[in-house]
Amino acid sequence: MIRYSTMAARQQSKLATTPFHYYTIDGDTVWTEFHRAGDGYLLRFPDLADFEVSADGKEVVAWPAGEGDDATVEHLYINQMVPLALSRQGRPTFHASVVTVPGGVVAFLGQSGMGKSTLAASFALNGSSFLSDDALLIEETTSGCVVKPSHPSIRLWEDSVDQLVDASNSNLIPISYSTKARLLAGDALTYSAEPQRLLAAYVLESDDAAKIAIRTLSGLDRHMAWVQNSFLLDIEDRDLLKQHFDWTHRISSAVPTFALDYPRDYGILPDVRTAVQQHVANPGI
């Protein structure tokens, strides 16, 4: 799928190229720079690592920087580079966590900070299993869309760890560049390694809702919900963009998609789990 290798650490020298795209955090801090390198790409995570990606997305080479320890580089590769490289291969990948429900799985789509990981952990710590934290890889089949499992870990902010997880849990691994920690699957956090049919997707929207609310998305709103939560390596490649819109159109047409709002209160998570499980079983109610 992807040939991956890690080289010796090197200093991040100034690049001759201008980034054609950025990812930012907190609105203005650059998280990722997207550069062209020959016929491929170089993605820079300032002070952490550079990743070289082949033009076809089938090879990734990591160059750790001064502050990029092995765990950090592995984390960046799993959670950032794999879905971006897969998008270059023509494989639709989305920002979403995925958990099991009776009969299949559901996905929670949303941008960073909307609570996907916390919700997935809540399910997986309470009788369900998770397949993905933030990289929904879909395989289109004649019987519907099937989710391919990703890495067996979930990233959680400190407050979510405090509320959901025993801090002494040996499967809790700090992330050096962030206040997040990575919780590995284990006896408490259940992981499913089997591909399963995607029954529905729920887009996490408002984070200040007064109550739990689920509403159907249709037409352009439904399509754009998938577009806006996609991984895409090269936003300037017209052929890739056309292919990308074809993917999202097919998938949004095939997967029932809903907006999910709820108060961001840890105490209400059991009610959110119940609401989702009841809704996916009886979406017309």
C-alpha positions as CSV (number, residue, x, y, z in Angstrom):
1,M,0.0,0.0,0.0
2,I,2.7,2.5,1.1
3,R,6.4,1.9,1.3
4,Y,7.6,3.7,4.4
5,S,11.2,4.4,5.6
6,T,12.7,6.7,8.3
7,M,16.1,8.4,7.7
8,A,18.6,9.9,10.2
9,A,17.6,13.1,11.9
10,R,18.6,16.3,10.0
11,Q,18.2,20.0,10.5
12,Q,15.3,21.6,8.7
13,S,17.1,24.0,6.4
14,K,15.3,26.8,4.5
15,L,13.5,25.4,1.4
16,A,13.9,27.0,-2.0
17,T,10.3,26.5,-2.8
18,T,7.2,28.3,-1.6
19,P,4.5,26.2,-0.1
20,F,1.5,25.7,-2.3
21,H,-0.7,24.9,0.7
22,Y,-0.7,25.1,4.5
23,Y,-2.5,23.4,7.4
24,T,-2.8,25.7,10.4
25,I,-3.8,25.3,14.0
26,D,-5.4,27.9,16.2
27,G,-6.1,29.9,13.1
28,D,-2.6,31.2,12.5
29,T,0.1,28.7,13.6
30,V,1.5,26.8,10.6
31,W,1.2,23.0,11.3
32,T,2.1,21.7,7.9
33,E,3.7,23.2,4.8
34,F,3.0,21.5,1.4
35,H,5.9,21.8,-1.0
36,R,6.6,20.4,-4.5
37,A,9.8,18.4,-4.7
38,G,10.6,17.2,-8.3
39,D,7.6,15.3,-9.4
40,G,6.7,14.5,-5.8
41,Y,6.1,16.4,-2.6
42,L,7.7,17.4,0.6
43,L,5.5,18.0,3.6
44,R,7.2,19.9,6.5
45,F,6.0,19.9,10.1
46,P,8.1,22.7,11.5
47,D,10.6,21.6,14.1
48,L,9.3,18.0,14.0
49,A,9.9,16.3,10.7
50,D,9.9,16.5,6.9
51,F,8.2,13.8,4.8
52,E,9.0,13.1,1.2
53,V,6.1,11.6,-0.8
54,S,6.3,10.1,-4.3
55,A,4.1,11.5,-7.0
56,D,1.9,8.4,-6.9
57,G,1.6,8.4,-3.1
58,K,3.1,4.9,-2.8
59,E,6.3,5.8,-1.0
60,V,6.9,8.0,2.0
61,V,10.3,8.8,3.5
62,A,10.6,10.5,6.9
63,W,13.3,12.9,8.0
64,P,13.0,13.7,11.7
65,A,14.0,17.1,12.8
66,G,15.6,18.2,16.1
67,E,12.5,17.8,18.2
68,G,11.0,14.9,16.2
69,D,11.5,11.9,18.4
70,D,10.6,8.4,17.1
71,A,7.1,8.4,18.7
72,T,6.3,11.8,17.2
73,V,7.5,10.8,13.7
74,E,5.4,7.6,13.9
75,H,2.4,9.6,15.1
76,L,2.7,12.1,12.2
77,Y,3.1,9.3,9.7
78,I,0.1,7.3,10.9
79,N,-2.3,10.2,11.4
80,Q,-1.3,12.7,8.8
81,M,0.9,11.1,6.0
82,V,-1.0,7.8,5.5
83,P,-4.4,9.4,4.6
84,L,-2.7,12.1,2.5
85,A,-0.6,9.6,0.6
86,L,-3.7,7.4,0.1
87,S,-5.6,10.3,-1.4
88,R,-2.8,10.6,-4.0
89,Q,-3.4,6.9,-4.8
90,G,-7.0,7.6,-5.5
91,R,-8.3,6.1,-2.3
92,P,-11.0,8.2,-0.5
93,T,-9.9,9.1,3.0
94,F,-11.8,11.4,5.4
95,H,-11.4,13.1,8.8
96,A,-13.6,10.8,10.8
97,S,-13.7,8.4,13.8
98,V,-15.5,5.1,13.3
99,V,-17.2,2.9,15.9
100,T,-19.3,-0.3,15.8
101,V,-23.0,-0.4,16.2
102,P,-25.3,-3.4,15.7
103,G,-25.1,-4.4,12.0
104,G,-22.0,-2.4,11.1
105,V,-20.3,0.9,11.9
106,V,-21.0,4.6,12.0
107,A,-18.6,7.4,11.3
108,F,-18.3,10.8,13.0
109,L,-17.0,13.4,10.6
110,G,-15.7,16.8,11.7
111,Q,-12.7,19.1,11.8
112,S,-10.1,19.1,14.6
113,G,-11.5,20.0,18.0
114,M,-15.1,19.0,17.3
115,G,-14.9,15.9,19.6
116,K,-14.6,13.0,17.1
117,S,-12.0,11.2,19.2
118,T,-13.7,11.8,22.5
119,L,-17.0,10.4,21.1
120,A,-15.2,7.4,19.6
121,A,-13.4,6.7,22.9
122,S,-16.7,7.0,24.8
123,F,-18.2,4.3,22.5
124,A,-15.1,2.0,22.6
125,L,-14.8,2.2,26.4
126,N,-18.5,1.3,26.8
127,G,-19.3,-1.8,24.9
128,S,-18.5,-0.9,21.3
129,S,-15.3,-1.1,19.3
130,F,-13.5,1.5,17.2
131,L,-11.9,1.1,13.8
132,S,-10.4,4.6,13.3
133,D,-9.6,7.7,15.2
134,D,-9.3,10.3,12.4
135,A,-8.7,8.6,9.1
136,L,-11.8,7.0,7.6
137,L,-10.6,4.8,4.7
138,I,-13.5,3.6,2.5
139,E,-13.6,0.8,0.0
140,E,-16.5,0.9,-2.4
141,T,-18.1,-2.5,-3.0
142,T,-21.2,-3.8,-4.8
143,S,-22.9,-4.1,-1.4
144,G,-22.1,-0.6,-0.2
145,C,-19.3,1.3,1.4
146,V,-16.9,-0.7,3.7
147,V,-14.6,0.9,6.3
148,K,-11.0,-0.3,6.4
149,P,-9.6,-0.3,10.0
150,S,-6.7,2.1,10.7
151,H,-4.2,2.3,13.6
152,P,-5.5,0.9,16.9
153,S,-5.1,4.1,18.9
154,I,-7.1,7.2,19.8
155,R,-5.7,10.6,20.5
156,L,-7.3,12.5,23.4
157,W,-6.9,16.0,24.9
158,E,-5.9,16.2,28.6
159,D,-9.5,16.9,29.8
160,S,-10.8,13.9,27.9
161,V,-8.2,11.7,29.4
162,D,-9.1,13.0,32.9
163,Q,-12.8,12.3,32.3
164,L,-12.6,9.0,30.4
165,V,-9.4,7.2,31.2
166,D,-7.4,6.1,34.2
167,A,-4.3,8.3,33.9
168,S,-2.2,5.3,35.2
169,N,-3.2,3.3,32.2
170,S,-0.1,1.8,30.7
171,N,-1.6,2.1,27.2
172,L,-1.6,5.9,27.5
173,I,1.3,7.4,25.6
174,P,2.1,11.1,25.8
175,I,2.7,13.0,22.5
176,S,5.7,15.2,22.9
177,Y,4.6,18.2,20.8
178,S,1.0,18.3,22.1
179,T,-1.1,18.2,25.3
180,K,-2.8,15.2,23.6
181,A,-2.0,11.6,24.5
182,R,-2.4,8.5,22.4
183,L,-4.5,5.7,24.0
184,L,-3.7,2.3,22.6
185,A,-6.3,-0.3,22.2
186,G,-6.4,-2.9,25.0
187,D,-8.7,-4.6,27.5
188,A,-10.6,-1.3,28.2
189,L,-10.5,0.4,24.8
190,T,-11.8,-2.2,22.3
191,Y,-10.6,-2.2,18.7
192,S,-12.0,-4.0,15.7
193,A,-9.5,-5.0,13.0
194,E,-12.2,-6.3,10.6
195,P,-13.5,-4.3,7.7
196,Q,-17.2,-3.5,8.3
197,R,-20.1,-1.9,6.4
198,L,-20.7,1.8,6.9
199,L,-24.3,2.3,7.9
200,A,-24.4,6.0,8.4
201,A,-22.2,9.1,9.0
202,Y,-22.8,11.9,11.5
203,V,-21.2,15.3,11.0
204,L,-20.3,17.0,14.3
205,E,-21.3,20.6,13.8
206,S,-22.1,23.0,16.7
207,D,-20.1,22.6,19.9
208,D,-22.4,24.8,21.9
209,A,-25.7,23.0,21.3
210,A,-28.3,23.1,24.1
211,K,-29.5,19.6,23.5
212,I,-28.9,16.4,21.4
213,A,-30.2,16.9,17.9
214,I,-29.9,14.8,14.7
215,R,-31.1,16.1,11.4
216,T,-30.8,14.7,7.9
217,L,-28.4,16.3,5.4
218,S,-29.3,16.2,1.7
219,G,-28.3,17.6,-1.6
220,L,-25.3,20.0,-1.6
221,D,-25.1,20.1,2.2
222,R,-24.6,16.4,2.3
223,H,-22.0,16.4,-0.5
224,M,-20.1,19.4,1.0
225,A,-20.0,17.7,4.4
226,W,-17.8,15.0,2.9
227,V,-15.8,17.4,0.7
228,Q,-14.9,19.6,3.7
229,N,-13.8,16.6,5.8
230,S,-11.5,15.0,3.2
231,F,-7.8,14.4,3.1
232,L,-6.3,15.8,-0.1
233,L,-2.6,15.9,-0.8
234,D,-2.6,18.2,-3.9
235,I,-5.3,20.8,-4.0
236,E,-3.9,22.2,-7.3
237,D,-4.1,19.0,-9.3
238,R,-7.2,19.4,-11.5
239,D,-7.4,15.7,-12.4
240,L,-7.2,14.7,-8.7
241,L,-9.8,17.4,-7.7
242,K,-12.2,16.0,-10.3
243,Q,-11.6,12.5,-9.1
244,H,-12.0,13.7,-5.5
245,F,-15.4,15.3,-6.3
246,D,-16.5,12.1,-8.0
247,W,-15.5,10.1,-4.9
248,T,-17.3,12.4,-2.5
249,H,-20.4,12.4,-4.7
250,R,-20.6,8.7,-4.9
251,I,-19.9,8.2,-1.2
252,S,-22.3,10.9,0.0
253,S,-25.0,9.4,-2.3
254,A,-24.4,5.9,-0.9
255,V,-24.0,6.7,2.8
256,P,-27.0,8.2,4.8
257,T,-25.5,11.4,6.3
258,F,-26.7,13.4,9.3
259,A,-25.7,16.4,11.3
260,L,-25.2,15.7,15.0
261,D,-25.3,18.4,17.6
262,Y,-25.0,17.9,21.4
263,P,-23.7,19.8,24.4
264,R,-20.0,19.3,25.0
265,D,-20.5,17.9,28.5
266,Y,-18.9,14.6,29.4
267,G,-21.9,13.7,31.5
268,I,-24.2,13.6,28.5
269,L,-22.0,11.2,26.4
270,P,-24.0,8.1,27.5
271,D,-27.2,9.9,26.2
272,V,-25.3,10.7,22.9
273,R,-24.3,7.1,22.5
274,T,-27.9,6.0,23.0
275,A,-29.3,8.6,20.6
276,V,-26.9,7.5,17.9
277,Q,-27.6,3.8,18.3
278,Q,-31.3,4.3,18.3
279,H,-31.2,6.6,15.3
280,V,-29.1,4.4,13.1
281,A,-31.4,1.5,14.0
282,N,-34.5,3.6,13.1
283,P,-33.3,6.6,11.0
284,G,-36.9,7.5,10.0
285,I,-38.0,8.2,13.6
